[in-house]
Amino acid sequence: MNLKGTKFQIKVWNYLRKIPRGKVKTYLEVAKAIGKPKAFRAVANAVGKNPYPPKIPCHRVIRSDGSLGGYSAKGGIRLKRQLLRSEKVLIK
């Protein structure tokens, strides 16, 4: 997969690919994992620009309060909820 984006976006997208099926991470956890703990909003922006959902599983990233946040792929938040349920993730 040839990703086109900024270095930061590609770093985020590559990390998303490592989140196992049935697990979720928060935007803050992703930011910390890529070594940019204060960049959780930038992480959210990069997640929203993911060019290959759900192949790059951006649906596995949620808000720190446990809510789903957004989902910019076709189908929106309804599809995000459906994808997470199909992976047996308990959601609010």
PATI-23851 format. One record per atom (N, C-alpha, C): residue number from 1; residue in one letter; atom name; x, y, z. Coordinates in steps of 0.02 Angstrom, whole numbers, plus 50000, padded with zeros to 5 digits. Each point is the difference from the previous one (the first is absolute). Layout:
BEGIN
+-----+------+------+-------+-------+-------+
! seq ! type ! atom !     x !     y !     z !
+-----+------+------+-------+-------+-------+
! NUM !    A !   CA !     X !     Y !     Z !
...
+-----+------+------+-------+-------+-------+
END
This chain:
BEGIN
+-----+------+------+-------+-------+-------+
! seq ! type ! atom !     x !     y !     z !
+-----+------+------+-------+-------+-------+
!   1 !    M !    N ! 50042 ! 49941 ! 50000 !
!   1 !    M !   CA ! 49958 ! 50059 ! 50000 !
!   1 !    M !    C ! 50045 ! 50062 ! 50000 !
!   2 !    N !    N ! 49991 ! 50041 ! 49950 !
!   2 !    N !   CA ! 50041 ! 50060 ! 49993 !
!   2 !    N !    C ! 49961 ! 50059 ! 50029 !
!   3 !    L !    N ! 50016 ! 50019 ! 50062 !
!   3 !    L !   CA ! 49964 ! 50054 ! 50033 !
!   3 !    L !    C ! 50027 ! 50068 ! 49979 !
!   4 !    K !    N ! 49955 ! 50045 ! 49986 !
!   4 !    K !   CA ! 50020 ! 50069 ! 49984 !
!   4 !    K !    C ! 49969 ! 50046 ! 50052 !
!   5 !    G !    N ! 50043 ! 50037 ! 50033 !
!   5 !    G !   CA ! 49979 ! 50046 ! 50052 !
!   5 !    G !    C ! 50062 ! 50031 ! 50030 !
!   6 !    T !    N ! 49990 ! 50038 ! 50053 !
!   6 !    T !   CA ! 50058 ! 50029 ! 50035 !
!   6 !    T !    C ! 50035 ! 49945 ! 50040 !
!   7 !    K !    N ! 50061 ! 50013 ! 50021 !
!   7 !    K !   CA ! 50036 ! 49951 ! 50041 !
!   7 !    K !    C ! 49960 ! 49983 ! 50062 !
!   8 !    F !    N ! 49970 ! 50051 ! 50030 !
!   8 !    F !   CA ! 49960 ! 49989 ! 50060 !
!   8 !    F !    C ! 49940 ! 49955 ! 49986 !
!   9 !    Q !    N ! 49963 ! 50015 ! 49946 !
!   9 !    Q !   CA ! 49942 ! 49960 ! 49983 !
!   9 !    Q !    C ! 50019 ! 49927 ! 49988 !
!  10 !    I !    N ! 50054 ! 49990 ! 49964 !
!  10 !    I !   CA ! 50022 ! 49932 ! 49984 !
!  10 !    I !    C ! 50020 ! 49963 ! 50065 !
!  11 !    K !    N ! 50032 ! 50036 ! 50046 !
!  11 !    K !   CA ! 50018 ! 49970 ! 50064 !
!  11 !    K !    C ! 49937 ! 49978 ! 50037 !
!  12 !    V !    N ! 49949 ! 50042 ! 50001 !
!  12 !    V !   CA ! 49936 ! 49983 ! 50033 !
!  12 !    V !    C ! 49968 ! 49940 ! 49965 !
!  13 !    W !    N ! 49995 ! 50003 ! 49934 !
!  13 !    W !   CA ! 49967 ! 49946 ! 49963 !
!  13 !    W !    C ! 50036 ! 49933 ! 50009 !
!  14 !    N !    N ! 50066 ! 50001 ! 50001 !
!  14 !    N !   CA ! 50038 ! 49938 ! 50011 !
!  14 !    N !    C ! 49987 ! 49973 ! 50070 !
!  15 !    Y !    N ! 49993 ! 50044 ! 50049 !
!  15 !    Y !   CA ! 49984 ! 49977 ! 50068 !
!  15 !    Y !    C ! 49929 ! 49969 ! 50001 !
!  16 !    L !    N ! 49953 ! 50031 ! 49966 !
!  16 !    L !   CA ! 49932 ! 49974 ! 50000 !
!  16 !    L !    C ! 49998 ! 49928 ! 49975 !
!  17 !    R !    N ! 50042 ! 49985 ! 49952 !
!  17 !    R !   CA ! 50002 ! 49932 ! 49972 !
!  17 !    R !    C ! 50021 ! 49948 ! 50051 !
!  18 !    K !    N ! 50031 ! 50023 ! 50055 !
!  18 !    K !   CA ! 50023 ! 49954 ! 50053 !
!  18 !    K !    C ! 49948 ! 49987 ! 50054 !
!  19 !    I !    N ! 49945 ! 50038 ! 49999 !
!  19 !    I !   CA ! 49948 ! 49990 ! 50051 !
!  19 !    I !    C ! 49963 ! 49936 ! 49982 !
!  20 !    P !    N ! 50001 ! 49950 ! 50045 !
!  20 !    P !   CA ! 49970 ! 49936 ! 49983 !
!  20 !    P !    C ! 49924 ! 50003 ! 49995 !
!  21 !    R !    N ! 49973 ! 49956 ! 49961 !
!  21 !    R !   CA ! 49928 ! 49993 ! 49993 !
!  21 !    R !    C ! 49970 ! 49988 ! 50069 !
!  22 !    G !    N ! 49945 ! 50035 ! 50015 !
!  22 !    G !   CA ! 49967 ! 49992 ! 50065 !
!  22 !    G !    C ! 50027 ! 50044 ! 50055 !
!  23 !    K !    N ! 50049 ! 50042 ! 49984 !
!  23 !    K !   CA ! 50030 ! 50045 ! 50049 !
!  23 !    K !    C ! 49990 ! 50072 ! 49976 !
!  24 !    V !    N ! 49999 ! 50047 ! 50046 !
!  24 !    V !   CA ! 49997 ! 50070 ! 49983 !
!  24 !    V !    C ! 50055 ! 50038 ! 50037 !
!  25 !    K !    N ! 50018 ! 50057 ! 49972 !
!  25 !    K !   CA ! 50047 ! 50047 ! 50031 !
!  25 !    K !    C ! 49967 ! 50068 ! 49999 !
!  26 !    T !    N ! 50021 ! 50043 ! 50046 !
!  26 !    T !   CA ! 49976 ! 50069 ! 49998 !
!  26 !    T !    C ! 50048 ! 50041 ! 49957 !
!  27 !    Y !    N ! 49977 ! 50059 ! 49980 !
!  27 !    Y !   CA ! 50043 ! 50046 ! 49962 !
!  27 !    Y !    C ! 50062 ! 50016 ! 50042 !
!  28 !    L !    N ! 49992 ! 50009 ! 50065 !
!  28 !    L !   CA ! 50057 ! 50014 ! 50044 !
!  28 !    L !    C ! 50048 ! 49941 ! 50003 !
!  29 !    E !    N ! 49974 ! 49939 ! 50004 !
!  29 !    E !   CA ! 50044 ! 49941 ! 50001 !
!  29 !    E !    C ! 50040 ! 49995 ! 49935 !
!  30 !    V !    N ! 49968 ! 50014 ! 49945 !
!  30 !    V !   CA ! 50035 ! 49999 ! 49935 !
!  30 !    V !    C ! 50055 ! 50053 ! 50000 !
!  31 !    A !    N ! 49983 ! 50060 ! 50023 !
!  31 !    A !   CA ! 50049 ! 50054 ! 50002 !
!  31 !    A !    C ! 50061 ! 49981 ! 50042 !
!  32 !    K !    N ! 49988 ! 49971 ! 50058 !
!  32 !    K !   CA ! 50055 ! 49978 ! 50044 !
!  32 !    K !    C ! 50041 ! 49945 ! 49966 !
!  33 !    A !    N ! 49966 ! 49953 ! 49968 !
!  33 !    A !   CA ! 50034 ! 49943 ! 49968 !
!  33 !    A !    C ! 50047 ! 50022 ! 49944 !
!  34 !    I !    N ! 49982 ! 50054 ! 49966 !
!  34 !    I !   CA ! 50044 ! 50023 ! 49945 !
!  34 !    I !    C ! 50050 ! 50053 ! 50024 !
!  35 !    G !    N ! 50002 ! 50011 ! 50066 !
!  35 !    G !   CA ! 50050 ! 50045 ! 50029 !
!  35 !    G !    C ! 49981 ! 50074 ! 49998 !
!  36 !    K !    N ! 49936 ! 50014 ! 49991 !
!  36 !    K !   CA ! 49975 ! 50069 ! 49997 !
!  36 !    K !    C ! 49941 ! 50008 ! 50049 !
!  37 !    P !    N ! 50013 ! 49994 ! 50065 !
!  37 !    P !   CA ! 49945 ! 49997 ! 50049 !
!  37 !    P !    C ! 49953 ! 50060 ! 50002 !
!  38 !    K !    N ! 50023 ! 50057 ! 49977 !
!  38 !    K !   CA ! 49957 ! 50060 ! 50001 !
!  38 !    K !    C ! 49963 ! 50010 ! 49934 !
!  39 !    A !    N ! 50011 ! 49956 ! 49952 !
!  39 !    A !   CA ! 49973 ! 50009 ! 49933 !
!  39 !    A !    C ! 49936 ! 49960 ! 49988 !
!  40 !    F !    N ! 49960 ! 49989 ! 50052 !
!  40 !    F !   CA ! 49941 ! 49958 ! 49991 !
!  40 !    F !    C ! 49949 ! 50030 ! 49952 !
!  41 !    R !    N ! 49997 ! 50066 ! 49997 !
!  41 !    R !   CA ! 49954 ! 50031 ! 49951 !
!  41 !    R !    C ! 50026 ! 49991 ! 49929 !
!  42 !    A !    N ! 50065 ! 50005 ! 49992 !
!  42 !    A !   CA ! 50030 ! 49989 ! 49934 !
!  42 !    A !    C ! 49990 ! 49926 ! 49979 !
!  43 !    V !    N ! 50004 ! 49955 ! 50050 !
!  43 !    V !   CA ! 49987 ! 49929 ! 49986 !
!  43 !    V !    C ! 49928 ! 49993 ! 49975 !
!  44 !    A !    N ! 49952 ! 50032 ! 50034 !
!  44 !    A !   CA ! 49931 ! 49996 ! 49979 !
!  44 !    A !    C ! 49991 ! 50025 ! 49928 !
!  45 !    N !    N ! 50035 ! 50053 ! 49984 !
!  45 !    N !   CA ! 49997 ! 50028 ! 49932 !
!  45 !    N !    C ! 50029 ! 49949 ! 49950 !
!  46 !    A !    N ! 50056 ! 49970 ! 50016 !
!  46 !    A !   CA ! 50031 ! 49950 ! 49956 !
!  46 !    A !    C ! 49955 ! 49939 ! 49992 !
!  47 !    V !    N ! 49970 ! 49979 ! 50055 !
!  47 !    V !   CA ! 49954 ! 49943 ! 49997 !
!  47 !    V !    C ! 49942 ! 50016 ! 49952 !
!  48 !    G !    N ! 49975 ! 50061 ! 50004 !
!  48 !    G !   CA ! 49945 ! 50021 ! 49957 !
!  48 !    G !    C ! 50018 ! 50004 ! 49927 !
!  49 !    K !    N ! 50064 ! 50004 ! 49985 !
!  49 !    K !   CA ! 50023 ! 50004 ! 49930 !
!  49 !    K !    C ! 50025 ! 49932 ! 49974 !
!  50 !    N !    N ! 49989 ! 49948 ! 50038 !
!  50 !    N !   CA ! 50020 ! 49932 ! 49980 !
!  50 !    N !    C ! 49972 ! 49984 ! 49931 !
!  51 !    P !    N ! 50045 ! 49986 ! 49951 !
!  51 !    P !   CA ! 49976 ! 49988 ! 49932 !
!  51 !    P !    C ! 49974 ! 49929 ! 49988 !
!  52 !    Y !    N ! 50009 ! 49954 ! 50048 !
!  52 !    Y !   CA ! 49982 ! 49930 ! 49988 !
!  52 !    Y !    C ! 49959 ! 49969 ! 50057 !
!  53 !    P !    N ! 49945 ! 50032 ! 50022 !
!  53 !    P !   CA ! 49960 ! 49966 ! 50050 !
!  53 !    P !    C ! 49959 ! 49945 ! 49967 !
!  54 !    P !    N ! 49985 ! 49945 ! 50030 !
!  54 !    P !   CA ! 50024 ! 49976 ! 50064 !
!  54 !    P !    C ! 50065 ! 49959 ! 49996 !
!  55 !    K !    N ! 50031 ! 49998 ! 49940 !
!  55 !    K !   CA ! 50063 ! 49963 ! 49993 !
!  55 !    K !    C ! 50051 ! 50025 ! 50051 !
!  56 !    I !    N ! 50007 ! 50066 ! 50005 !
!  56 !    I !   CA ! 50037 ! 50030 ! 50056 !
!  56 !    I !    C ! 49945 ! 50014 ! 50052 !
!  57 !    P !    N ! 50000 ! 49962 ! 50055 !
!  57 !    P !   CA ! 49941 ! 49999 ! 50045 !
!  57 !    P !    C ! 49992 ! 50061 ! 50045 !
!  58 !    C !    N ! 49985 ! 50057 ! 49970 !
!  58 !    C !   CA ! 49990 ! 50060 ! 50039 !
!  58 !    C !    C ! 49937 ! 49996 ! 50044 !
!  59 !    H !    N ! 49955 ! 49953 ! 49984 !
!  59 !    H !   CA ! 49941 ! 49991 ! 50041 !
!  59 !    H !    C ! 50017 ! 49975 ! 50070 !
!  60 !    R !    N ! 50061 ! 49977 ! 50010 !
!  60 !    R !   CA ! 50022 ! 49975 ! 50066 !
!  60 !    R !    C ! 50027 ! 50055 ! 50045 !
!  61 !    V !    N ! 49992 ! 50062 ! 49980 !
!  61 !    V !   CA ! 50023 ! 50057 ! 50041 !
!  61 !    V !    C ! 49939 ! 50038 ! 50025 !
!  62 !    I !    N ! 49997 ! 50009 ! 50067 !
!  62 !    I !   CA ! 49943 ! 50032 ! 50032 !
!  62 !    I !    C ! 50024 ! 50057 ! 50045 !
!  63 !    R !    N ! 49953 ! 50038 ! 50026 !
!  63 !    R !   CA ! 50016 ! 50055 ! 50046 !
!  63 !    R !    C ! 50019 ! 49973 ! 50069 !
!  64 !    S !    N ! 50035 ! 50040 ! 50038 !
!  64 !    S !   CA ! 50021 ! 49980 ! 50067 !
!  64 !    S !    C ! 49941 ! 49988 ! 50047 !
!  65 !    D !    N ! 49943 ! 50031 ! 49987 !
!  65 !    D !   CA ! 49941 ! 49990 ! 50043 !
!  65 !    D !    C ! 49962 ! 49936 ! 49981 !
!  66 !    G !    N ! 50025 ! 49963 ! 49952 !
!  66 !    G !   CA ! 49968 ! 49938 ! 49979 !
!  66 !    G !    C ! 49950 ! 50007 ! 49944 !
!  67 !    S !    N ! 49984 ! 50063 ! 49982 !
!  67 !    S !   CA ! 49953 ! 50010 ! 49944 !
!  67 !    S !    C ! 50037 ! 49988 ! 49934 !
!  68 !    L !    N ! 49961 ! 49990 ! 49948 !
!  68 !    L !   CA ! 50029 ! 49979 ! 49937 !
!  68 !    L !    C ! 50039 ! 50055 ! 49963 !
!  69 !    G !    N ! 49982 ! 50063 ! 50010 !
!  69 !    G !   CA ! 50031 ! 50052 ! 49959 !
!  69 !    G !    C ! 49969 ! 49998 ! 49931 !
!  70 !    G !    N ! 50037 ! 50019 ! 49950 !
!  70 !    G !   CA ! 49973 ! 50001 ! 49933 !
!  70 !    G !    C ! 50025 ! 49942 ! 49958 !
!  71 !    Y !    N ! 49976 ! 49998 ! 49938 !
!  71 !    Y !   CA ! 50023 ! 49951 ! 49952 !
!  71 !    Y !    C ! 49988 ! 50030 ! 49931 !
!  72 !    S !    N ! 50053 ! 50017 ! 49966 !
!  72 !    S !   CA ! 49993 ! 50037 ! 49937 !
!  72 !    S !    C ! 49989 ! 49956 ! 49938 !
!  73 !    A !    N ! 50004 ! 49935 ! 50009 !
!  73 !    A !   CA ! 49987 ! 49955 ! 49943 !
!  73 !    A !    C ! 49926 ! 50001 ! 49982 !
!  74 !    K !    N ! 49985 ! 49978 ! 49940 !
!  74 !    K !   CA ! 49931 ! 49996 ! 49978 !
!  74 !    K !    C ! 49962 ! 49955 ! 50049 !
!  75 !    G !    N ! 49944 ! 50023 ! 50023 !
!  75 !    G !   CA ! 49961 ! 49962 ! 50049 !
!  75 !    G !    C ! 50004 ! 50033 ! 50069 !
!  76 !    G !    N ! 50050 ! 50042 ! 50010 !
!  76 !    G !   CA ! 50007 ! 50040 ! 50061 !
!  76 !    G !    C ! 50001 ! 49959 ! 50064 !
!  77 !    I !    N ! 49976 ! 50033 ! 50053 !
!  77 !    I !   CA ! 50003 ! 49971 ! 50067 !
!  77 !    I !    C ! 49961 ! 49934 ! 50005 !
!  78 !    R !    N ! 49947 ! 49994 ! 49960 !
!  78 !    R !   CA ! 49961 ! 49938 ! 50000 !
!  78 !    R !    C ! 50043 ! 49941 ! 49978 !
!  79 !    L !    N ! 50040 ! 50011 ! 49948 !
!  79 !    L !   CA ! 50045 ! 49947 ! 49976 !
!  79 !    L !    C ! 50054 ! 49985 ! 50052 !
!  80 !    K !    N ! 50027 ! 50052 ! 50032 !
!  80 !    K !   CA ! 50051 ! 49990 ! 50052 !
!  80 !    K !    C ! 49972 ! 49955 ! 50055 !
!  81 !    R !    N ! 49940 ! 50016 ! 50023 !
!  81 !    R !   CA ! 49968 ! 49960 ! 50053 !
!  81 !    R !    C ! 49991 ! 49928 ! 49976 !
!  82 !    Q !    N ! 49978 ! 49992 ! 49939 !
!  82 !    Q !   CA ! 49988 ! 49933 ! 49971 !
!  82 !    Q !    C ! 50066 ! 49961 ! 49996 !
!  83 !    L !    N ! 50054 ! 50032 ! 49977 !
!  83 !    L !   CA ! 50065 ! 49966 ! 49995 !
!  83 !    L !    C ! 50025 ! 49978 ! 50068 !
!  84 !    L !    N ! 49993 ! 50044 ! 50050 !
!  84 !    L !   CA ! 50023 ! 49983 ! 50067 !
!  84 !    L !    C ! 49958 ! 49943 ! 50030 !
!  85 !    R !    N ! 49935 ! 50002 ! 49989 !
!  85 !    R !   CA ! 49958 ! 49945 ! 50025 !
!  85 !    R !    C ! 50018 ! 49934 ! 49967 !
!  86 !    S !    N ! 50016 ! 50002 ! 49935 !
!  86 !    S !   CA ! 50019 ! 49939 ! 49964 !
!  86 !    S !    C ! 50065 ! 49970 ! 50028 !
!  87 !    E !    N ! 50040 ! 50043 ! 50033 !
!  87 !    E !   CA ! 50062 ! 49977 ! 50031 !
!  87 !    E !    C ! 49991 ! 49985 ! 50074 !
!  88 !    K !    N ! 49938 ! 50002 ! 50023 !
!  88 !    K !   CA ! 49981 ! 49984 ! 50069 !
!  88 !    K !    C ! 50027 ! 50052 ! 50050 !
!  89 !    V !    N ! 50006 ! 50063 ! 49978 !
!  89 !    V !   CA ! 50021 ! 50055 ! 50044 !
!  89 !    V !    C ! 49938 ! 50027 ! 50034 !
!  90 !    L !    N ! 50002 ! 50004 ! 50066 !
!  90 !    L !   CA ! 49945 ! 50030 ! 50038 !
!  90 !    L !    C ! 50006 ! 50076 ! 49993 !
!  91 !    I !    N ! 49946 ! 50031 ! 49979 !
!  91 !    I !   CA ! 50000 ! 50073 ! 49989 !
!  91 !    I !    C ! 49943 ! 50033 ! 50037 !
!  92 !    K !    N ! 50008 ! 50065 ! 50014 !
!  92 !    K !   CA ! 49948 ! 50038 ! 50034 !
!  92 !    K !    C ! 49941 ! 50011 ! 49955 !
+-----+------+------+-------+-------+-------+
END
